[in-house]
Amino acid sequence: MQCVVLAAGEGKRMRPLTAHRPKVMLPIGNRPMLAHLVDAVVAAGISELIMVVGYGEQSIRSWFGNGADRGISIRYVSQRRQKGTADALNTAKDLVSDRFLMLNGDMILSTEDIAALMAEQPPAMGVSTTDRPEDYGVVTTKGDRVTGLEEKSREPRGNLINAGAYLFDTGIFPLLEKVQHSSRGELELTDALGHYIGEGSLTGHHLRTWRDLGHPWDLLAANESYLSGIEAVNNGTVEEGVVLKGTVSVGEGTVIKSGTYIEGPCIIGKDCRIGPHAYLRGSTAIGDGCHVGHAVELKNTILLENTKVPHFNYIGDSVIGSDCNFGAGTKVANLRHDHNPVKAGGVTTGRMKMGAIIGDGVKFGINCAVNPGAVIGSGVSVAPHTLVEGVIEDNTRMR
C-alpha cells in the first residue's frame, strides 16, 4: 500500500518557528516531527511514500532523500501554491495506483493505529477526541458510519473530531475535481468527503494515540512524551564531577563539563558544550551545536540548533529557535503570579507552566526579563535590561 503525506504548508499557527522551516520539520526529541510519522508508517509495513511538499520543501527533500537509507521509496510532488488539502492531495493523483493512506504530516500517530487503519475498507477516516473541538472538523457518527462533518464550529456538537488520517482508493480523485473554494478561500478535502457521507460509505476509525501539533506549546507536550521513552546514550565526553540522573542521551562531539547536573529524561545533540555548573532539568531537548554555559538552568525546554545560553540564565517551558543568543543574566519566566493558564499571542495554551516562544536569530542583551507567554519573532534584537512581554514582530529592535 502507498502512503501520501501532506507536508506542503508553512504552519501559520506555529509562527515564528516556521519563519525559516516548514512546520513538519520542527523537532521532537531533536528529530523532525515528520521523521517520527515516517518511522511509524514504515514500521506498519508501507514501503512507498509520496510526499506533497511546498513551503520550505528543500529541507524536507534533503532530510529524507529518496528513502533508500530506510529501505523504502519516497517520491515528491510540489504544491506550488498552498490552496488547500483537496488541491494538495490532487497533486499526487498521477502517482497513486490503488488503495492508499493519506496522512497530514503534522501529527503523531503510532504504528499500531496506522496498521489498524490500513486494515479497514476505503473510504475510512481516522477520528479522535479532544478538549478543543472548536479547532477541528467535528464528526458525528451512527455506529461506525460518519453522518456529518462540520469544520471549526463555534458551537461544536461533540468532541469527536477528524484526525487527518484517511484510507482512500483512486475514487477520491474525481470528487476532488468538483471541490469549490470554501468560505476560507481554500479547496478543502473535507468538502469532497460529503459525497461519501451522503451515500453512507465513510467509516470512522478511532485512533488511540493520535496527537495533533497545531501550536508551538504542543511541541513541549510531544517532546515530554517522546523523551519519556528514550534510552541512555553517551557518544560524547562527560568530565569528572558531572551528575547524570535518569535517562540522558549525549550526542557525538558533545562535551559535558564538570559540575553540571542533568536530570533526565534529557537529550543533547552533537557538538554541544554544556557547563561547567549547568543544571538541565527533565524533558529538555538541546539541538546540535548549542552552548549551555556556567550557572544556566533549563527546564522542560526545546533549544534548536546553534543557540547559545552562555551564563547565568534561566529558561523554563519554552521553545527557542536556532542561532539565538542570550546575554548574561537573561531570564525567561514560566509561571503567572495568579497561577492561571498562560496565554500566548492571545491564545490560551492550557498550561500552568509556559515560558516563551522565540524565533530564529534572536539576540538578547544582558539582564533581560521575558514574561510568561511572550512570542518573540525571528531576527529580534533586545537591548540590555529590557522587559519583554506580549507579541514582538520579526526583526524588531527593542531599545
Buried (B, 14 or more C-beta within 10 A) or exposed (E): BBBBBBBBBBBEBBBBBBBBBBBBBBBBBBBBBBBBBBEBBBEBEBBBBBBBBBBBBEBBBEBBEEBEEBEBEBEBBEBEEBBBBBBBBBBBBEBBEEBBBBBBBBBBBBBBBBBBBBEBEBBBBBBBBBEBBEBBBBBBBEEEBBBBBBBEEEEBEEBBBBBBBBBBBEEBBEBBEEBEEBEEEBBBBBBBBBBBBEEEBBBBBBBEBBBBBBBBBBBBBBBBBBBEEBEEBBEBEBBEBBEBEEBBBBBEBBBBBEBBBBBBBBBBBBBBBBBBBBBBBBBBBBBBBBBBBBBBBBBBBBBBBBBBBBBBBBBBBBBBBBBBBBBBBBBBBBBBEEEEBBBBBEBBBBBBBBBBBBBBBBBBBBBBBBBBBBBBBBBBBBBEEBEBBEBBEBEBEBE
